[in-house]
């Protein structure tokens, strides 16, 4: 008789743990950005755009 790899069924008396609804579990996110944070974020974004433009130009030149 071949051995089987199937697990025995779980007992029916076992109940799943109650779950909190996601609406109650999540707290509202309250955070204010300062002007310095916004300026830094804008500078990082601008640098990323410049870097992407440089990569595209190099890809055109060297046909990579």
N, C-alpha and C positions, 0 to 999 in steps of 0.2 A: 504494500500500500504506500503510495508516494506521500511524502511530507508536504503539507501545504503552508504557504507563507501568509495566509489570511489571518487576521486577528479575529478573535471571537467578538460578537456584537456587544456593544455597551448595554448595560442594564437599562430598562425603560424607566426605572425609578429615579435615575439621575436627572437633575434639572440644571439648566444653564444658569449661571450667575446673572442676577439682574443688572442691566446696563443703564447708566445715566444717559439721558437724552443729550445730544450734542449741544443743544441750545442752552441747557443749564450748565453743562460742564465747561463751556468756553467763557472766559471773562472778557469783557470788552477791552480792546487794546487802546490805551490812552498814552500817547507819547507826542510831545511837541518838538519839532526840529527847530534848532536855533538858526540864525542867519549864517553863522559860520559853518554849520553842518550842510546847509543847502549850497553854499558857495563851494565847499569841498566836493560835494557830490557832483556839482556842475563841472568843476575842473577835471574830475576823474572821467566823467562822461566825454568831455571834449578831448581829453588825451586818448581815450579809447577810439574815438572817431578818427582822429589823426593817424593813429597806429594802423587802423583798418585800411585807411586810404593809402598809406605807405605800402602795406602788404599787397594790396590790389595792384598798385603801380609796379612793384617789383615782379609780381606774377606775370603782368603784361610784358615787361621787359625780358624776363628770362624764360617765359613760357613754361612755367613749372606746373 
